[in-house]
């Protein structure tokens, strides 16, 4: 359903916002970007929305392009942007007839000057949309938009997920920039992080996915510790599960990565593969993600002559992706930093042994070195190569780590557990708003 159709339609009834008892909640789940195949936001919205609905809550996702893929029982309300970064024509200039209002004009102007407008412009559209539907929701859950529009009184308490501060990405890209011009471009693109920092400091309730991310939010965004709550996310353990019918491919290593995002550390894994193949020539890498035609990863593949040993796949179905991970002898997470690392949890859930760095929250997910994974320092190609070689050469170790990894995920990281914890935080936010209202205070 489109946002315009809802705003023009009749008002709906319902119980008064502010209920904190055990009754089902009416939840608006906002996501300014919901690509189900790239990045964690679409995955988060899909699985959290499904599990909240299974708990009996009414969940409506309100999102912009790329729209998320949702499961049955979770409706999507489209709140379209101008979709300026769509493929195959990213950074496009819209036609005159596409402009609807001043927010569209601001979106294009920001893009033209090298900035990223979507968090701000989505928040402004969401504010307008929610104002027209005041009273329909018990709680509004923002998925890391952190735009100025969400500081308005939206008619219901706001809970915001911050997976990790984007200022971390900004700093890593600045560190990797090789020219003054490139550094200026990075600063302009990430200018929206100044807004996100200001907004985050004013939010009454922040949800994050790991203890590591909580500390980063305090350090980078200046949010008070007592306003931040950790609710771990997880894997769909019915889908991501072992299947002995899927044969392992000798030497196969699988990773999920955006090719030239420095945060993901793929270039270090390519360097490790080059070292590994000097003694294990059948070792090869399958990357779930888009191949970069130029940049550090492409240059490393060419420099080490790995064109036939590194394969990129994208746009595959969930079932195909799970079978790909099952077919690997090793799953690898080479990231310099992660706020949680869904790929680690998902790989572990299949029983595929994991090699992972200790960047950010990865150790919280992957567990102790030698017990549920092999852990290496970030950005250390030599240590990565040594861990991969050790695991490829030891079938018993692979079996032990794979089994222990799945048990860790089942006990700690499932979407049902995430939904239960998130719903509890909703009720706390509703109760806090009601207490403020009844005492005559201001929000």
C-alpha positions, -999 to 999 in steps of 0.1 A, spaced: 0 0 0 13 35 -7 16 62 19 -6 85 -1 -35 59 -1 -33 55 37 -33 93 43 -63 98 21 -82 68 36 -105 66 66 -92 68 101 -89 35 120 -99 30 156 -81 11 183 -72 12 219 -55 43 232 -18 45 229 0 41 262 -11 6 272 16 -12 290 -2 -44 298 2 -77 279 -21 -67 251 -7 -69 215 10 -37 204 5 -17 172 40 -11 158 52 11 130 86 -1 119 105 26 99 133 18 75 147 44 51 165 16 31 155 -21 31 175 -39 5 172 -76 14 204 -86 -5 229 -60 6 234 -46 41 217 -56 74 188 -31 75 165 -51 52 174 -84 70 167 -68 104 133 -54 94 122 -86 77 130 -110 105 122 -88 134 88 -79 119 80 -115 113 88 -126 148 69 -97 164 39 -107 143 42 -143 155 41 -130 191 7 -115 183 16 -79 176 4 -58 147 35 -47 127 35 -24 97 67 -16 80 70 19 65 99 21 41 116 36 11 135 22 -18 150 -4 -21 119 -18 -4 123 -47 20 111 -82 13 86 -91 41 70 -123 53 33 -130 53 14 -111 79 36 -80 79 23 -53 55 46 -28 38 36 9 33 57 25 6 70 59 14 89 65 -18 120 87 -22 132 97 -57 154 65 -56 185 84 -68 209 56 -62 190 28 -80 207 5 -105 215 7 -133 215 45 -131 228 56 -97 232 94 -91 205 100 -117 188 134 -123 150 130 -120 127 143 -147 107 175 -140 75 155 -136 90 134 -108 93 163 -82 64 163 -58 74 188 -31 103 207 -15 116 175 2 123 160 -33 141 192 -43 162 190 -11 170 154 -18 183 161 -53 202 193 -42 221 173 -15 230 146 -40 242 172 -65 266 186 -39 280 152 -30 260 144 1 238 115 11 203 129 17 181 98 24 182 97 63 170 134 64 145 133 36 130 99 48 126 113 83 107 143 70 84 122 49 79 98 78 70 128 101 44 140 76 30 105 71 27 97 108 11 130 116 -17 120 92 -21 87 111 -19 100 146 -33 75 172 -29 44 150 3 31 166 13 24 202 50 26 194 72 38 165 104 20 159 130 37 137 157 16 121 187 39 122 173 68 102 182 93 130 168 122 110 156 156 122 120 148 113 118 121 140 124 146 168 88 159 163 60 146 185 50 116 164 19 107 184 35 76 200 68 69 218 98 64 196 124 36 200 154 38 177 178 10 167 214 20 161 232 -10 148 265 9 151 275 46 146 281 53 110 309 76 122 329 43 124 324 38 87 333 74 80 366 72 99 377 39 82 370 54 48 389 85 56 418 63 68 417 44 35 415 76 13 446 81 -8 442 117 -17 430 151 -4 402 151 -30 390 117 -19 391 127 18 370 158 10 345 136 -9 342 112 20 336 140 44 309 155 22 291 121 17 291 114 54 280 149 64 246 134 75 264 118 105 265 153 121 227 152 121 226 117 134 248 126 163 226 155 172 194 134 169 208 104 188 216 126 219 180 137 221 164 102 218 148 88 250 152 51 241 180 36 219 182 -1 211 214 -16 199 226 -51 190 257 -57 210 277 -45 240 304 -33 216 280 -11 197 266 3 230 301 16 239 306 29 204 273 48 206 284 64 239 319 73 226 310 84 191 275 99 195 275 110 231 244 92 241 239 85 278 245 49 288 212 47 307 193 54 275 209 25 255 196 -11 257 212 -41 242 190 -67 224 210 -92 204 197 -101 170 201 -135 154 198 -160 127 168 -177 112 178 -211 126 152 -230 106 166 -217 73 202 -215 84 207 -251 95 230 -281 87 221 -303 58 244 -334 53 230 -338 18 250 -308 7 285 -319 -2 314 -298 9 336 -284 -19 372 -290 -11 391 -257 -4 360 -235 -6 359 -204 16 328 -183 17 324 -147 28 298 -120 26 312 -86 17 308 -54 -2 340 -54 -23 355 -20 -16 340 -10 17 371 -8 39 351 -18 69 345 -53 55 382 -61 52 379 -81 20 412 -69 6 430 -86 36 411 -119 29 423 -117 -8 459 -112 4 454 -141 28 441 -163 0 472 -156 -20 494 -167 8 472 -198 15 474 -210 -21 512 -213 -21 507 -244 0 470 -252 -7 463 -246 -44 428 -258 -43 418 -231 -18 394 -206 -34 370 -179 -23 333 -172 -30 322 -137 -21 285 -130 -17 284 -94 -29 290 -72 -59 323 -75 -78 342 -42 -79 356 -35 -114 383 -12 -99 397 -3 -65 418 -21 -38 401 -55 -40 401 -57 -78 437 -46 -79 447 -72 -53 430 -100 -72 449 -90 -103 482 -84 -85 481 -119 -70 468 -136 -101 436 -148 -83 411 -142 -111 402 -179 -113 403 -183 -75 378 -156 -64 342 -157 -75 315 -131 -68 278 -140 -66 248 -117 -60 211 -117 -62 207 -154 -53 177 -167 -33 178 -174 4 179 -211 -2 207 -208 -27 227 -187 -2 223 -212 26 234 -241 4 264 -221 -7 275 -216 29 268 -253 36 290 -263 7 320 -243 21 347 -259 43 351 -225 60 330 -194 64 351 -162 70 343 -128 84 374 -106 78 358 -73 88 377 -46 106 346 -37 125 310 -50 129 282 -38 151 270 -74 153 278 -96 123 247 -115 110 269 -134 84 289 -149 114 257 -160 132 241 -174 100 272 -194 90 276 -208 125 239 -218 124 246 -240 94 274 -258 113 300 -243 89 332 -236 109 341 -200 112 373 -179 109 366 -144 121 384 -112 132 381 -97 166 368 -64 151 340 -47 170 312 -70 182 324 -100 163 338 -118 194 304 -114 211 288 -134 183 315 -158 173 326 -167 208 360 -178 222 389 -186 199 394 -224 196 360 -232 211 334 -219 186 356 -203 160 392 -194 151 398 -157 159 424 -134 144 432 -97 147 416 -74 121 437 -63 90 462 -91 95 464 -111 63 492 -134 77 471 -144 108 441 -149 85 460 -172 62 474 -192 91 439 -198 106 425 -207 72 453 -232 66 449 -247 100 412 -253 96 415 -266 60 440 -291 72 421 -304 102 387 -321 95 381 -329 131 386 -293 142 362 -282 115 336 -306 128 341 -296 164 339 -258 158 310 -262 134 289 -281 160 298 -258 188 291 -227 167 255 -239 159 249 -246 196 260 -211 205 236 -195 180 207 -217 191 212 -207 227 219 -170 223 211 -155 188 176 -162 174 151 -138 160 124 -150 184 146 -140 214 153 -107 196 115 -100 192 107 -108 228 134 -84 241 124 -57 216 87 -59 226 97 -55 263 116 -24 254 85 -11 236 65 -15 267 91 3 288 90 32 263 52 33 264 51 33 302 78 61 303 58 83 279 26 77 299 43 86 332 56 118 317 21 127 303 3 120 335 28 140 356 22 170 333 58 169 320 70 176 286 87 152 262 
